[in-house]
Amino acid sequence: MTMYVLVTVLVAVLLMLLLRRFKSRRICLDAKRLDGKTVLITGGTSGVGRETAIALAKRGARVFITSQDEQKGEEALQHIKRESNSLNVRFLNLNMANLQSIRNFCQEFTKNEKRLDILINNEGVPAVLDWTENGFSMCFGVNHLGPFLLTNLLLEHLKRSAPSRVITVTSNVHKYPKLDFADLNYNIVPLFTYCRSKLANVYFSQELAQQNERHGIFSCAVHPGYVADDWTLQFSFLFRIVMYIFTSMFFISCHAGAQTVIHCAVSDEVLQHNGGYFSDCKPCKLRPHVQDLGIAKKLWEASETMVGLTSSPRQHLAAQTK
């Protein structure tokens, strides 16, 4: 009996140590200030986005967060101001599931703001089966096409503010699928469509770097880790209970998840890895099929067609004002 208890205790201790090691993550130690810089964080009202907004506002940046939920946005705004001790934070309405909302947003932002130093494409949706207002699968539409259009329409501001940065939040599940160009709008198995959208994030970051490095724009994709966020709220109560237990054991906090995003926003060390993929505040190697720049370029061109992007972002913005 005594031996059984000792073995049980030993196994429990080893399991706890393994879980702590699994959940441990590097933190951003770069204390660089961002005074005079303008930062735009999509979906910055909760989770990793909100924690990132707090951290960058503390460093003196002028921070904009977005959401289509006005009440949630205002509540997040007050929280960020309070936690960062900064009044230089703004909330803007933006629906990433609607291409016209993105166009209207960019038109207003570029009209009212003189610069954009750091764009963080943070907003995304989990593995769901739904459709955007433009007829795209929700995962591919919000996680890839939305940030693709938004970034393109803000490129002139990013160039004007160079050296500037575009950070796109992805996930390491990107490594499992491959893109099917005959069915980019795939929307049958939720997990598959989510993984493909995260793969598209990485390709997008690579091609953005290829096209704009000469303009002083740094681009990267970031895996924040498996974060215990509020993404389960749309599911049943029983599912949320099960996921709460699971995430408490294996997932990391939103604060920890934000560290790599913050690192890529402030560190000068990352600049030598333009187009790179980061996790735990360090660059990570990609699988061979994810490094195919030919596929990245092909996805870029297909995405241009899907969102109706004209030959240049400036022409497109001008067209929207007519």
GUVO-836420 format. One record per residue: residue in three letters; z negated, y, x negated of N, C-alpha, C in turn. Coordinates in steps of 0.001 Angstrom, whole numbers, plus 524288, in hexadecimal, padded with zeros to 5 digits. Layout:
N
AlaZYXZYXZYX ...
This chain:
322
Met800007FB4D7FCC780000800008000080000804EC7FCA0 Thr7FCA8804C57F8807FC4E809387F4EA8018080A2A7F22F Met803FC805DE7F08280912806577EDE180D21808A77F195 Tyr80CF58070D7F688810A28090A7FA6F80FFD80EF57FB12 Val80B24810B97FB4680A17816527FBD880BFE8194B7F719 Leu80AF58172A7F27480C9F819C27EDA28128E81A357ED51 Val8153E816037EEC481AFC816147EEAF81D0B81A097F29D Thr81AA381A2C7F73D81C4D81DE17FB4C81BA2823807F96F Val817288249A7F70881619829DE7F505819F882B3F7F0B2 Leu81AFB827867ED3381E95828707E8E7824138299B7EAE2 Val825DB8268F7EEA982B03827667F0EC82B4C82CBF7F38D Ala8272482E227F654826FB8332E7F9048273E837AB7F519 Val82451837327F0CA8245B83B467ECBF829BD83BB97EA44 Leu82C1F8374A7E90483156837587E6B08354B839C37EA67 Leu834CE8387C7EF748386283AAD7F354837C0840977F3AA Met832E0842727F38D831E98480F7F3C28343184ACD7EEFC Leu833A68485F7EA64835CE84AAB7E5A283BC184AE87E5DC Leu83E22846B97E7F0843CE846AB7E87D845A584AD77EC48 Leu842CE84B757F0998443E84F677F478843B6854E37F238 Arg83F84855C17EF3683ED185AE27ECD68432885C077E8ED Arg844B08580F7E5F8848F2858CA7E23984E0F859C67E51D Phe84EE6856F47E95F853AB8578F7EC698540685D0E7EEB8 Lys84F9B85F0E7F07D84F918641E7F31384F32868AD7EF40 Ser84DE08678A7EA4984D5586BCE7E684852A786E2E7E567 Arg852B3873417E4CA8578B876137E3BA8566B87A727DFE5 Arg85A5987BCE7DCEB859CB880457D96C859528853D7DC9F Ile856F88892D7DA32856AD88E3D7DCBC8598C892437D97A Cys85B59896617DC0B85E1E89A897D94B85A2589DD37D655 Leu85AA089DE37D123856F98A0C07CDDB859418A5EA7CBF7 Asp85E1D8A6F77CD57860AC8ABD37CBB185E768B05E7CEEB Ala85C498B4327CC39859BD8B89D7CEE085D598BD527CF77 Lys8625B8BC917CED4866218C0DE7CF09865B28C3F77D423 Arg865DC8C92C7D3AA865BD8CCA07D82E86B448CD4F7DA68 Leu86B878CECA7DF648708F8CF9D7E1F9870D78D50C7E476 Asp86E1F8D8C07E22A86E2A8DE0B7E43F873BA8E0307E475 Gly875248E27E7E8E687A5B8E4B77E98D87E768E0CA7EB3B Lys87D148DBCB7EB9F880C08D7B87ED2F880858D6D47F31B Thr884FF8D5817F5488854F8D4397FAD3886508CE657FB77 Val883218CBE57FEA88836D8C63B7FF78884448C52280544 Leu887E88C1B68066E888DB8BFF580BC6887CC8BA2080C0D Ile8843D8B89580F8C882D38B31681034883F88B17F815CC Thr887BB8AE148169A888D08AC4981BE58849D8A86281D83 Gly882F98A8C28227287EEB8A53582445879C08A5F782180 Gly8789E8AABB81FDD873DB8ABBE81CEA86F048AC778203A Thr86F118AA60824F986AA38AB3182881866A38A6CE82855 Ser867D18A294825A88642089E3C8255A8654989B0282083 Gly861BF8975B81F5E862A48939781B40863B7895E1815E7 Val8675E8936D81328868D08950180DDC86AD189A9F80DC5 Gly86DD989C1D811B186FF78A165811DE86BBD8A58081221 Arg867D28A4A18156A8638F8A86C815EC860578A8B8810F1 Glu85F398A43F80E8D85C408A440809A885F4C8A70680555 Thr8646A8A64B80545867B08A8F38016E8679F8AED880255 Ala867EA8B05E8073D867CC8B5EE80894862B48B870806C5 Ile85E588B5CA80786859488B7D7805D1859418B8947FFEB Ala85B138B4967FD1C85AF68B4C57F76485E6B8B9207F537 Leu8630C8B9C97F767866A88BDB97F560865038C33A7F6FC Ala862A58C3B97FB95860958C8D17FD3285C0B8CA6C7F9AA Lys858DB8C6B07F813854908C7CD7F475856A38C9E57EF46 Arg85B528C84A7EDD885DA48C9FC7E8E28607D8CF307E95A Gly860328D1917EDE68625E8D6C77EE84867BB8D70E7F0F1 Ala869E98D2A07F28D86F288D29F7F4D286F198D4C77FA5A Arg873808D6DA7FBF2874558D84D801708768F8D37980416 Val873A48D134807AD874EB8CC10809C6876828CC6980F83 Phe87AE48C9D6810BF87CA58C9458162987C438C38A817A3 Ile87A0D8C27B81C31879FD8BD2E81E4987D0D8BD2C82368 Thr87F078B8AA824F2882378B865829AB880848B3E882D35 Ser881B58B47A8322F880F78B06783619883978B23C83B15 Gln884E58AEA383E8A886F28B02D843988828D8B0CE84796 Asp87DDB8AF66845F9879468AFD28495B876508B4CF847F4 Glu876D18B8D084B39874788BDE384A1D86E868BD8C849A1 Gln86C028BAC484D3B866528BA6A84D1E8646A8B7A884834 Lys866F28B350846ED865798B0708423B866628B3CA83D67 Gly86A9D8B6C383D6C86BD28BA2283905867C08BE5D8383C Glu8660C8C0CC83C63862288C4F683C0585CE08C2CA83A4D Glu85B808BE2783C3E856988BBB783A9E856BD8BA5E834D1 Ala85B248B8468330D85BBC8B6F982D8685BA08BBE182A25 Leu85E068C00182C1885E2D8C4F382941858A78C6F482829 Gln855568C6E482C1E84FFD8C8B382B6A84CFF8C5328279E His84DED8C01B827F984B588BC638247584CFA8BD5D81ECF Ile852028BE1B81DDE853F48BEF78188F851E18C41481652 Lys851D88C8248198084FBE8CD2B817B5849FA8CCA88163A Arg847138C9DC81973841808C93881882840718C60781391 Glu843538C1BD812F0842698BE4980E7D844738C0948095D Ser848798C3B0809A084AD58C5DE804D9848C18CB478037E Asn845D68CDA78071E844098D31080673848A48D6BD80584 Ser84CE88D5A7808398519C8D8DF807B2853908DA6180D1C Leu8550D8DF4E80D99857658E1268127785D518E12D8121C Asn85F548DF8280D9B864F18DFBA80C9F8679D8DAA880E4E Val866788D90281311868B98D4328154286B078D58B81A92 Arg86FA88D37F81BB28724F8D4A78209B874158CF9A8233C Phe874408CFBE82868876558CB5A82B6A87B7B8CCEF82DF7 Leu87F648C97682DA4884718CA6483012885F18C5A38335D Asn888558C6A1837CB889F38C26383B3E88F0D8BFF783956 Leu88F2F8BAD183910893DE8B80683750893CB8B28083974 Asn898108B0FA83BF6898B68ABAE83DF989CAA8A8D983A87 Met89AC68A5678373789E318A2AC833878A19089E8383621 Ala8A0AF89D7D83B248A3DD899BE83E028A86289C64840D6 Asn8A8F48A184840088AD028A488842B08AFEC8A7D983EB7 Leu8B4F78A6C183DEB8B8028A984839EF8B8798AF5283B16 Gln8B8CA8B0C6840168B9348B650841618B41F8B9288401B Ser8AFB98B692840EE8AAB78B8DD83F848AA808B9E3839A9 Ile8AC898B645836938AC9D8B6EA830E18B01A8BB8082F5F Arg8B4A08BBE9831D78B82E8C045830AF8B5AB8C58183223 Asn8B3448C5B9836B28B0B38CA8C838558AC3E8CC00834AB Phe8A94F8C8168331D8A4F58C8F782F858A6E08CB4482A58 Cys8AAE18C8D6828218ACEC8CAA0823148AF288D02182377 Gln8B1A68D146827CA8B3D48D67E828998AF778DA978288F Glu8AB2C8D97682B598A6C78DD1882B8A8A3F58DD6D8264E Phe8A3378D8ED823D28A05B8D8DA81EE38A3458DBED81AAF Thr8A8538DB0981A388AB5D8DDBC8162D8ABEF8E3928175D Lys8AB828E4F781C4D8ABDC8EA7881DBD8A6CC8ED5481C6E Asn8A2688EAA281D1D89D538ED3081C7F89ADA8EC8381725 Glu89C618E86F8144B899F28E75380F4389DC38E82480AC9 Lys89BE18EA8B806A389F458EBCA8023889FEC8E7457FE76 Arg89C318E3997FE7989C728DF647FA9C89A308DA547FCC9 Leu89B768D61D7FA1C899338D0FF7FB3A898E88CE1B7F60D Asp8943A8CD6F7F415893708CB0F7EEF1892B38C52D7EF32 Ile88FFE8C3677F34288EE28BDCF7F3BD88FA88BC257F966 Leu8932D8B8747FA32894048B6237FF5A892008B0887FF37 Ile88E638AF4C802B188C388AA09802EA88DC68A79080817 Asn891758A3ED807CE893478A11480C7088F5989CC380D96 Asn88B5D89E2B810818870589A9D8116488727897FE816C5 Glu8893189AC681AB8888E9898A08200488C1B893A282091 Gly889DE88FE98235188C9E88B088244288A2A88824828CE Val88CCD8842182A9688ABC880E082ECD88A3887B4E82CDB Pro8868D8784782F0A885E8872D382D7088A2986F6882FD1 Ala8897386A5982F5A88D54866A38315988D388668283746 Val890A68698F839AE890F5869C483F6589698868FE84126 Leu8972C86701845E589C5F8668C8483D89CFF86AF284C34 Asp89FBD86F0184AAA8A0968736E84E148A56B8764A84C19 Trp8A70187A4D84F008ABB487D3384D9E8AA8F8830284D62 Thr8AD21885B8849D18AC9288B618498D8AFD188DE284DDD Glu8AF2C892EF84E928B221895B4852918B7F1895F385156 Asn8B95C894B784C738BED8894B784AE28C13088F3D84ABE Gly8BE2788B5B84C8B8C0358861184CE98BFB9882CE84805 Phe8BC65884678445B8BB778814883FB08B67A87E1784067 Ser8B61E879B283D9A8B136876C783DBE8ACE987A5D83BC4 Met8A85687A2583E2A8A42E87DD583CF28A2AF87DAA8372F Cys8A23687905835058A0B78788D82F828A4CE87B0482BEE Phe8A9C08799482C9F8ADD287B948292D8AEAE8816982A29 Gly8AE3C8830382F0E8AF248887B830668AAFA88C1A82E43 Val8A5FC88ABC82F1D8A1B688E1B82D6C8A08B88D7B8279B Asn8A0A2888AB825B589F1C887A68204D8A3538890681C58 His8A84A888B781DF38AC77889EF81A358AFF988E7281BE4 Leu8B26F88E088206C8B64889201821E78B3C6897628229C Gly8AF0F89794824C48AC6189C91825668AB7589F4982033 Pro8A8D289CA881C788A80889F0D817558AD288A04381484 Phe8B11A89CF4815478B63189DE1812CE8B8808A30C8149F Leu8B89B8A3EB819C68BAC48A8CC81BD18B75E8AD7081A4E Leu8B24F8ACEC81AE48AEBD8B12E8199C8AF698B2EF813F1 Thr8AF758AF37810628AFF28B07E80AD48B51C8B323809AB Asn8B94B8B12280BE38BE6D8B37380AEE8BEBF8B91380CE2 Leu8BC6A8BA1B8115C8BC9F8BF5C8138F8B9058C32B810B6 Leu8B5698C10F80D938B1E38C46580A8C8B3548C48F804C0 Leu8B7B68C2268035A8B9388C1C27FDD88B9F48C70E7FB3D Glu8BC4E8CABF7FDF78BD348CFDB7FB938B80F8D2817FA2C His8B42F8D1F27FD878AF058D4267FC5D8AC828D1627F7BB Leu8AD308CC3D7F7718AB118C9457F3128ADBE8CAD07EDF4 Lys8B2E08CB9A7EE228B5B98CD517E97D8B3FD8D2BE7E7D3 Arg8B34A8D6297EB988B1BE8DB877EA798AC468DBC17E825 Ser8A90A8D7EB7E9658A39E8D7DC7E7898A2F18D4637E2BD Ala8A72B8D25B7E0A18A6E18CEA87DC468A3DF8D0F47D79F Pro8A0F78CD887D4D88A08E8C7DB7D59D89D588C6857DA7D Ser89F928C3327DDBA89D168C1B37E2A689CDB8BBBA7E304 Arg89A218B9E27E6FE8995A8B4397E774899F98B26B7ED1F Val89C2B8ADBF7EDB489C728AB227F2C5899DA8A5D27F225 Ile895C08A4F37F523892C78A0107F4D68934889D547FA12 Thr8954B8989B7F9F689620895A87FEC58927C890F57FEE2 Val88F3C890C3802E688B6688C898035988E19887AA80579 Thr88DAC88366802968901687E738041C88BE287A3480430 Ser88D5A875688036B889A6871148034088BEB86CD97FFBB Asn8888B869B57FD6588AA3865A57F9F188D1B8611F7FCE9 Val88D01861558022688FDF85D6080523895C285E46804B7 His89752862958023789CE6863AF8018189F9585F6F7FE4B Lys89C9C85C917FB3389EF5858E37F7848A0D5853D67FA09 Tyr89F55852E17FEEB8A0A284DE1801558A60C84DA3803CF Pro8A7D985199806A18ACF6851228093B8B16885355805FA Lys8B61E852C9808058BAB88558A806208BD288584E80ACD Leu8C00185C7C809B78C26985F6680DFA8C74D85CAE80FE8 Asp8C80A85CBC814F68CCD285ABA8175D8CFD585F6E81976 Phe8D3F0860FD816AB8D6C7865B7818298D9EC864FD81D30 Ala8DA6A8601F81ED48DD0585F29823D68D93F8600A82861 Asp8D43186071827298D0498611782B4C8CB8C8641382931 Leu8CC6A868E7827658C81E86C168256F8C44086D6E829C4 Asn8C62D86D6C82E888C2E686ED3832F78C04586A0B83563 Tyr8BF8A86600832328BD0A8611B833EB8B7C58623D8367F Asn8B6C285FB983AF68B1E8860C983DBD8B04485C1D8410D Ile8AFC28579783E728AE64852CF841438A8EC850EF83FC2 Val8A81C84FCC83AC88A2F284E26838EE8A040852E983680 Pro89BD3854A5838B38995E85984836EE89858859BE8310B Leu896378559082ED6894E8855A28294E899C88564E825EF Phe89E14853C2827788A2E4854208246D8A514859AA82473 Thr8A51885C27829088A7468616F8294A8A3DB865468264C Tyr89EBC864508264489B31867A08233489C3B8670181D5A Cys89C8C8622E81B9689D7486135816018A29E8639A8142F Arg8A69D86341817748ABA786587816048AB5486B74815AD Ser8A84E86DD7819208A7C187389818E68A4F187536813EB Lys8A145872068121F89E6F8734480D548A1EC8726B80885 Leu8A56A86EA1808CC8A94386DEB804A58ACF38729B80477 Ala8AE728747F809088B1D387917809548AF3587DD4806D4 Asn8AA0887E4C8075A8A7278828D804D98A7EE882937FEF1 Val8A7BA87DF57FC9D8A83A87D877F6F08ADC787EDF7F53B Tyr8B1A787CC67F7F58B71587E167F6B48B80C883F77F751 Phe8B5E98863E7FB6E8B68688BD97FC5B8B45888F037F7CE Ser8AFB088D977F5F58AD3C890647F19E8B0868900C7ECAE Gln8B2CD88B817EBC08B60388AC17E71C8BAF788E177E754 Glu8BDAB88DF67EBB98C28F890E67EC278C186896C27EC33 Leu8BD32898687EE918BBC389DEF7EE808BAFC89FC87E8E6 Ala8B87A89C957E5BB8B7B689DE87E0368BCE989E247DD54 Gln8C05889A5B7DE5A8C57489A407DBCF8C89389F347DCEF Gln8C8758A0E87E1C28CBA28A55D7E35C8C9518AAA77E1D5 Asn8C4388AAE97E1408C1C58B0127E0D08BE728B0F57DBF8 Glu8BE6D8AD3C7D8568BB618AE007D38F8BD398B2D87D09C Arg8C2618B3BD7D09B8C47D8B8527CDDB8C2D28BD717D068 His8C1018BD247D5368BF2E8C1D27D7F68B9468C29B7D767 Gly8B6C78BF357D4598B1298BFC87D37A8ADCB8BD717D7B4 Ile8AFF48B9BE7DAB48ACF68B72F7DEDC8AB558B1BA7DD10 Phe8A6458B0C67DD268A4258AB9F7DBE98A3478A8A07E0FB Ser8A4BC8A3AB7E0FF8A42A8A06E7E5A38A19F89B417E434 Cys89E1A899737E78A89BBD894537E6A489A04891F17EBCD Ala8993888CDD7EBC28971388A0B7F03B891A0888297EEC3 Val88E0F888497F2868889A886F37F172886A5882D47F546 His8844D87EC57F31C8816E87AFA7F64A87BB187C6E7F5F7 Pro8795187E507FA3F873DB880117FA0386FE887BA87F9ED Gly871BA876E67FACD86E2C872857FB6C86DCF8712780132 Tyr86B1686CFC8025F86A4F86B81807D78659286E7B809E2 Val866B78725C80D0A862C98763380E93860A48750E81405 Ala85B798756E8148B858F0874DA819A085987879F681C9A Asp85DA687A5D81FB585EEF87F278228985E8B87E1482862 Asp86058881D782B8285FF98814983135864F487F13833AA Trp8681087C438308786D1187A4F8328386C6987604836A0 Thr867B6873BE83712866E186F8383AE4865BE8719884060 Leu8653E876B284105863A2878E4846048675D877A384A7E Gln86C4F876A0849328702B875A584D498700A86FFB84F34 Phe86CE486CB684C9D86CAD8672E84E05867F08660E85188 Ser867898612C853408635E85FB1856D985DFF8600A85443 Phe859FB86046857928549D860BE855A38532885C0D85245 Leu8549085755853F185350852A285100855EF852B884BA6 Phe85AE68545284B8885DAE854998468F85B0585888842E7 Arg8593785CEF8451B856AF860EF841EE8519585EE883F91 Ile84EB985BB884294849DA8597E8409B84AFB855D783BFE Val84ECD8527483CA88503E84EC98388085207851C7833AA Met85555855BA8346D85761858B3830048531E85BED82D66 Tyr84F3985DAE8306884AED860A582E18847F685D3B82A2A Ile846EE8586582BB484436854C48283384781853C282353 Phe84C83852C782437850088519081FDD850958563181C28 Thr8518C85AD481E5B8525985F7081B0984D66861018182D Ser848DD8602081A92843F68615F817FB8434485E2681305 Met8455A859698131A844D3855EF80E9B848EB856FA80A69 Phe84DC0857E880C0585200857EA80843854B685D318077F Phe85434860C380B268570D865B480AC6853B4869E48081D Ile8564586DF3806488538D87231803A28531A876E680745 Ser84FE987AA3805BD84F1A87F4F808EC853D4882F08087E Cys854398869180C388586F88A6E80C0F857F588DDC8073B His8532288EF8805A78524089226800F68547888F6A7FC27 Ala8536B88A587FBC4855788875C7F75485B6C886F37F7A4 Gly85D6A886457FC5C86311885CB7FD028660388AB27FB94 Ala8637288F327FC11866098942B7FAEC8667C8953E7F517 Gln863B1892677F1E386359893C47EC5686899893A17E97C Thr86BCD88FC37EA99870DD88F747E7EC8748A893B97E9D0 Val87434895147EECA8775A899657F0D6875CC89E7C7EE27 Ile870B289F667EDB786EB88A4127EB18870708A4187E562 His86FED89FA37E2DB8717E89F1E7DD5A877338A0AD7DC92 Cys87A9B89EC57DFFC8803089FF67DF77881638A5A57E0DE Ala87DEA8A8227E3C987EB28AD997E53787D178B1547E0E3 Val8796E8AFB27DD8F8774E8B35B7D9B38784A8B1D67D402 Ser878AC8ACE07D2DB878FC8AB297CD6987E588AC417CB07 Asp87E608AE0F7C629883498AED37C35A885218A9C77C0C8 Glu881A48A5F17C060883188A0EF7BE078873889E177C148 Val8872189EF37C66C88ABA89C1E7C9DB8906089DF87C93A Leu891228A29F7C712896598A4F47C6ED89A3C8A1CF7C3B2 Gln8984A89EA97C02489BC089B687BCF089D9E896937BFE4 His89BC8895F47C4AD89D4C8916C7C7DD89FF0893407CCE2 Asn8A3A4896D57CC6C8A656898D97D1058A92E894677D3D9 Gly8A86B8941C7D8F08AAA488FD47DBF98A74D88AFE7DBE8 Gly8A2A288B667D99A89F4E886D97D8E989C0C885727DDAB Tyr8995A881227DD12895F887EFE7E12D8907887E9B7DEEC Phe88CA0880CC7E1A888752881277DFA18836487E787E331 Ser87F7887C307E0B787B01879FC7E37D8765F87A2A7DFCC Asp871AE87AF87E1D386CF787B597DE9A86D8F87F6D7DA42 Cys8701D883C57DB87870C08882D7D7E0873B4886B47D2ED Lys8774C883047D36A87A838819C7CEE887FD087F9E7D0CC Pro883DE8802E7CD848890587E317CF0D8890C878447CF13 Cys88BEA875FD7D2C388C328704E7D345891DC86E807D30A Lys89297869C67D12F897D08678E7D0B9899AA865A37D60B Leu89E9D866897D7208A0F4864D37DC048A3EA85FB97DB42 Arg8A48785CD37DF5E8A7BE858177DF228AD74859977DE4E Pro8B084856207DBF18B5F18576F7DA9C8B9288598B7DF24 His8B8B6857387E3CF8BC03858F77E8248BA6885E647EA18 Val8B59885FFD7E8E68B3C08652D7EA938B58D869637E6BF Gln8B74D867D07E21F8B91E86B847DE2B8BF0786C5D7DE5F Asp8C18986A387E2448C73B86AA07E2A98C8BD870147E493 Leu8CA81873687E0FA8CBDC878CB7E2558D0C48790C7E5B2 Gly8D3F5874FE7E5768D893874CB7E8CF8D6FD874577EE84 Ile8D31B871147EF8E8D129870897F4E48CE7C875917F69B Ala8CB99878097F3068C8F187CF47F4548CCE28811F7F5F7 Lys8D137881667F3208D54B8853C7F46C8D7E6883E77F99F Lys8D8CE87ED67FA808DB4587D1A7FF5E8D7BD87E558040D Leu8D2A087D918036A8CEF487ECE8079B8CEEA884AC808A2 Trp8CF27887C9804888CF3988D778051B8D3E788F2580872 Glu8D87488D0E807318DD3188E8280A088DCF388CAA80FB6 Ala8DAD4887FA810928DA49885FB815E88D6668894D818FC Ser8D24A88AF8816628CE5388E2D818FA8D0868938481A71 Glu8D3C9895B4817168D65189AAE818558D95689A4781D72 Thr8DC22895FE81E008DF2D8952B822C58DB96894828277F Met8D77189183826DD8D3F58905882B348D1328953A82D4D Val8CFCB898DF829CF8CD0189D8E82B908D0B38A22582C8C Gly8D5BF8A16482B9E8D9898A58882C958D9218A9FF828C1 Leu8D8108A8B8823DA8D78D8ACB781FD78DCED8AE5C81DF2 Thr8DDEC8B38681DC78E2F58B58581BF48E30F8B57E81609 Ser8E73F8B79E813D78E82B8B73180E3B8E3F58B9B780AE9 Ser8E1338BD8780CFE8DCEE8BFD980A0A8D89B8C17780DC6 Pro8D3A18C0FC80BFF8CF438C28C80F508CFB38C82C81127 Arg8D1A98CBA980DBB8D20C8D12A80F2E8D5ED8D1DB813AD Gln8DA648CF26813738DE358CF73817AA8DBDF8CD5781CBA His8D8D38C92C81C2F8D68A8C6C3820D68D2AC8CA7E8236B Leu8CF658CD018204C8CBA88D0B8822758CE758D54582506 Ala8D2A88D713822738D5A68DB6E824B58D7FE8D9E2829EB Ala8D9CC8D4EA82A318DC408D31682EF88D8668D2F283377 Gln8D35C8D200832378CF718D19C836538CE278D6F4838BE Thr8CF4C8DB27835DF8CDF58E061837C78D2438E2B583B2A Lys8D6D48E02883B508DB3F8E24383E5B8DAC68E0D584406 
